[in-house]
C-alpha cells in the first residue's frame, strides 16, 4: 500500500528480529534500521505489524513525535492501554489509520453502496482465515480477526453496541452483534487451511424487511483494486482529513474484542 501511495516513499523497516528486518529490506530495496529510534528520526509515517501487547508502547513514542500512524488491530492488549494510546494521539494531533483490509475490497464497497437502496434489517458475515503464524498464532480467532466482522457489519447496519459469543473453540467462533438501531447481525470466524483458497476470504448476506437477500463474496482476487482504494484513503489521512478508520474507531472496536 505504501509503495502505491503517491507522495509516500517506503524508506525502511525495523524489527527486534534484525535478521527478519534485513530480509524484508532486501526484498523491497530499502534500509533496515538498527534501532526504532533511528527509524523514527528518519520518517513521517510509521506502519505497525506487531502484537497488541507491543503496539501501544511503540506507537506512543511515535505519537509524541507527531508521526502519522498506521495501526494494527486490535489496538492494544487491553481497553486501558488502547484508551491511553488514543489520548496520546489526540494530544499530539497526529493522523492515524486502522488496518482493516476487507473495508477496501470492491465487493464490500459495492454492497455498502447498495445498502442505501435495500435498507437491510439483518446481516450475516462469514470469514475464513488461514491458520495464523508467528505472534498471531497466540491470539484467539476473535482477537485476531473479530474487528473485521464488526467493521463489515457496521458498514451495513450502523454502530455495534454489544456482542454475544454463541460458540467458541480454538479454531472458530460465532457471535451476535447488536446494533444501535436494535438490528442484530450474525458473525462467524473460522481459522482453517484451504489449499484452493490460501488467503483470507468470506461472504456477506443482507436481508431487507421484505425478506429479499443480497450477497457478496469477499475474496482478494482483485487485490490491486483494494490496495488502490486503501492508498486513496491513506492520502486523506495524510492530508489531515476527518475519516472513520482512526485510532478512536480502533478504541471502539477494542470494547468488543
C-alpha positions as CSV (number, residue, x, y, z in Angstrom):
1,X,0.0,0.0,0.0
2,X,2.7,2.5,1.0
3,X,4.6,1.8,-2.3
4,X,1.4,2.5,-4.3
5,X,0.6,5.8,-2.5
6,X,1.7,8.9,-4.4
7,X,3.7,11.3,-2.3
8,X,4.8,8.5,0.1
9,X,8.2,6.7,-0.1
10,X,8.9,3.5,1.8
11,X,12.3,4.2,3.2
12,X,13.0,1.4,5.7
13,X,12.0,-1.2,8.2
14,X,12.8,-2.1,11.8
15,X,12.3,-5.2,13.8
16,X,13.6,-6.6,17.1
17,X,14.4,-9.6,14.9
18,X,17.2,-8.0,12.9
19,X,17.6,-10.9,10.5
20,X,13.9,-10.6,9.5
21,X,14.3,-6.8,9.1
22,X,17.3,-7.3,6.8
23,X,15.4,-9.9,4.8
24,X,12.4,-7.7,4.3
25,X,14.6,-4.7,3.5
26,X,16.4,-6.7,0.8
27,X,13.1,-7.7,-0.8
28,X,12.0,-4.1,-1.2
29,X,15.3,-2.5,-1.7
30,X,15.1,-0.3,1.4
31,X,17.0,0.2,4.6
32,X,17.0,-2.0,7.7
33,X,17.2,0.3,10.7
34,X,19.3,-0.9,13.6
35,X,17.0,0.8,16.2
36,X,13.4,2.0,16.5
37,X,14.8,5.5,17.3
38,X,16.7,5.6,14.0
39,X,13.6,4.7,12.1
40,X,11.5,7.4,13.9
41,X,14.2,10.1,13.2
42,X,14.1,9.3,9.5
43,X,10.3,9.1,8.8
44,X,7.0,10.9,8.9
45,X,4.7,7.9,8.9
46,X,5.0,4.5,10.8
47,X,3.1,1.4,9.9
48,X,2.9,-1.3,12.5
49,X,2.7,-5.1,12.2
50,X,3.3,-6.1,15.8
51,X,1.5,-7.9,18.7
52,X,-1.2,-5.9,20.5
53,X,0.9,-6.0,23.7
54,X,3.8,-4.3,21.9
55,X,1.9,-1.7,19.8
56,X,0.9,0.9,22.5
57,X,4.4,1.4,23.7
58,X,5.9,1.7,20.2
59,X,3.1,3.9,18.9
60,X,3.1,6.2,22.0
61,X,6.7,7.1,21.3
62,X,5.9,7.9,17.6
63,X,2.8,9.8,18.5
64,X,4.8,12.1,20.9
65,X,7.0,13.0,17.9
66,X,3.9,13.8,15.8
67,X,4.3,10.8,13.4
68,X,1.4,9.6,11.4
69,X,0.4,6.0,12.4
70,X,-1.0,3.0,10.5
71,X,-2.1,0.8,13.4
72,X,-2.8,-3.0,13.7
73,X,-6.0,-4.4,15.2
74,X,-6.5,-4.9,18.0
75,X,-5.2,-1.5,19.0
76,X,-3.8,-2.9,22.3
77,X,-3.9,-5.9,24.7
78,X,-6.4,-4.1,26.9
79,X,-9.0,-1.3,26.9
80,X,-6.9,0.8,29.3
81,X,-3.9,0.6,27.0
82,X,-5.9,1.4,23.9
83,X,-7.5,4.4,25.7
84,X,-4.1,5.7,26.7
85,X,-2.8,5.5,23.2
86,X,-5.9,7.3,21.8
87,X,-5.4,10.1,24.4
88,X,-1.7,10.5,23.4
89,X,-2.7,10.6,19.7
90,X,-5.2,13.4,20.4
91,X,-2.7,15.4,22.4
92,X,-0.1,15.1,19.6
93,X,-2.7,15.8,16.9
94,X,-1.2,13.1,14.7
95,X,-3.0,11.3,11.9
96,X,-3.9,7.6,12.4
97,X,-5.5,4.8,10.4
98,X,-6.5,1.3,11.5
99,X,-5.5,-1.5,9.1
100,X,-8.9,-3.1,8.1
101,X,-8.3,-4.6,4.7
102,X,-11.8,-6.0,4.0
103,X,-13.1,-2.5,4.0
104,X,-11.4,-1.8,0.7
105,X,-12.5,-4.8,-1.3
106,X,-14.6,-3.7,-4.3
107,X,-17.3,-6.3,-3.5
108,X,-17.9,-4.8,0.0
109,X,-17.7,-1.3,-1.3
110,X,-20.4,-2.1,-3.8
111,X,-22.6,-3.8,-1.2
112,X,-22.2,-0.9,1.2
113,X,-23.3,1.5,-1.6
114,X,-26.3,-0.7,-2.4
115,X,-27.4,-1.0,1.2
116,X,-28.8,2.5,1.0
117,X,-31.3,1.2,-1.5
118,X,-32.3,-2.1,0.1
119,X,-32.3,-0.9,3.8
120,X,-31.2,-4.3,5.3
121,X,-32.6,-5.3,8.6
122,X,-30.1,-8.2,9.2
123,X,-26.6,-9.1,8.0
124,X,-24.6,-12.3,8.2
125,X,-20.8,-12.1,7.9
126,X,-18.7,-15.3,7.5
127,X,-15.0,-15.0,7.3
128,X,-12.4,-17.8,6.8
129,X,-8.7,-17.3,7.6
130,X,-5.6,-19.5,7.1
131,X,-4.1,-20.7,10.4
132,X,-2.0,-17.8,11.8
133,X,1.7,-18.0,12.2
134,X,4.3,-16.2,14.3
135,X,3.0,-14.0,17.1
136,X,-0.5,-14.1,15.6
137,X,-0.8,-17.8,16.5
138,X,-1.0,-16.9,20.1
139,X,-4.2,-14.9,19.5
140,X,-7.7,-16.3,19.6
141,X,-9.6,-16.2,16.3
142,X,-11.8,-13.4,17.7
143,X,-8.9,-11.2,18.9
144,X,-7.1,-11.7,15.7
145,X,-9.9,-11.1,13.2
146,X,-13.1,-10.1,15.1
147,X,-12.5,-6.4,14.2
148,X,-13.2,-7.3,10.6
149,X,-16.5,-8.9,11.4
150,X,-17.6,-5.9,13.5
151,X,-16.5,-3.4,10.9
152,X,-18.2,-5.2,8.0
153,X,-21.5,-5.4,9.9
154,X,-21.2,-1.7,10.9
155,X,-20.8,-0.7,7.3
156,X,-24.2,-2.1,6.6
157,X,-26.2,-1.8,9.8
158,X,-24.5,1.0,11.8
159,X,-22.7,1.1,15.1
160,X,-22.5,-2.1,17.3
161,X,-23.2,-1.7,21.0
162,X,-22.9,-5.2,22.2
163,X,-21.5,-8.6,21.2
164,X,-22.8,-12.0,22.4
165,X,-20.5,-15.0,21.9
166,X,-22.6,-18.0,21.0
167,X,-20.0,-20.6,20.2
168,X,-16.3,-20.6,20.7
169,X,-13.4,-23.0,20.4
170,X,-9.8,-22.9,19.3
171,X,-10.5,-22.5,15.6
172,X,-13.9,-20.9,15.3
173,X,-16.4,-18.5,16.9
174,X,-19.9,-17.4,16.3
175,X,-21.3,-14.2,17.6
176,X,-24.4,-12.0,17.6
177,X,-23.8,-8.3,17.1
178,X,-26.3,-5.9,18.5
179,X,-26.6,-2.6,16.7
180,X,-27.7,0.8,18.0
181,X,-30.6,0.6,15.6
182,X,-31.7,-2.5,17.5
183,X,-30.9,-4.7,14.5
184,X,-28.9,-7.9,15.1
185,X,-26.3,-9.3,12.8
186,X,-24.5,-12.6,12.9
187,X,-20.8,-13.2,12.5
188,X,-18.8,-16.4,12.1
189,X,-15.0,-16.7,12.1
190,X,-13.2,-19.9,11.1
191,X,-9.4,-20.5,11.0
192,X,-8.8,-23.3,8.5
193,X,-6.3,-24.4,5.9
194,X,-7.6,-24.4,2.4
195,X,-5.1,-25.2,-0.5
196,X,-7.6,-23.8,-3.1
197,X,-8.1,-20.6,-1.1
198,X,-4.9,-19.8,0.7
199,X,-5.8,-16.2,1.5
200,X,-8.5,-14.8,3.9
201,X,-12.0,-14.8,2.3
202,X,-15.6,-14.7,3.2
203,X,-19.2,-13.8,2.4
204,X,-21.8,-11.3,3.4
205,X,-25.6,-11.7,3.1
206,X,-28.0,-8.9,3.8
207,X,-31.8,-9.3,4.2
208,X,-34.4,-6.5,3.9
209,X,-37.8,-6.2,5.6
210,X,-39.4,-8.0,2.7
211,X,-37.2,-11.0,3.0
212,X,-35.1,-10.1,-0.1
213,X,-31.5,-11.0,0.2
214,X,-28.3,-9.8,-1.4
215,X,-24.9,-11.4,-1.1
216,X,-21.3,-10.7,-1.9
217,X,-18.2,-12.9,-1.8
218,X,-15.2,-11.4,-0.2
219,X,-12.1,-12.5,-2.0
220,X,-8.7,-10.9,-2.5
221,X,-8.6,-11.8,-6.2
222,X,-8.7,-8.1,-7.2
223,X,-6.0,-7.2,-4.7
224,X,-4.8,-4.3,-6.8
225,X,-8.2,-2.6,-6.6
226,X,-8.2,-3.0,-2.8
227,X,-4.7,-1.6,-2.5
228,X,-5.6,1.4,-4.6
229,X,-8.7,2.1,-2.6
230,X,-6.6,1.9,0.6
231,X,-3.9,4.1,-0.8
232,X,-6.6,6.7,-1.7
233,X,-7.9,6.5,1.9
234,X,-4.3,6.9,3.3
235,X,-3.9,10.1,1.2
236,X,-6.9,11.5,3.0
237,X,-5.4,10.6,6.3
238,X,-2.1,12.2,5.5
239,X,-3.9,15.4,4.4
240,X,-5.4,15.5,7.9
241,X,-8.9,15.0,6.7
242,X,-11.5,13.5,9.1
243,X,-12.2,9.8,8.4
244,X,-13.8,6.8,10.1
245,X,-10.8,4.5,10.5
246,X,-8.8,6.4,13.0
247,X,-7.5,5.3,16.4
248,X,-10.7,6.4,18.0
249,X,-12.5,3.8,15.9
250,X,-9.9,1.3,17.0
251,X,-10.8,2.1,20.6
252,X,-14.5,1.5,19.8
253,X,-13.6,-1.9,18.3
254,X,-11.5,-2.8,21.3
255,X,-14.5,-2.8,23.6
256,X,-15.8,-6.0,21.8
257,X,-12.5,-7.9,21.3
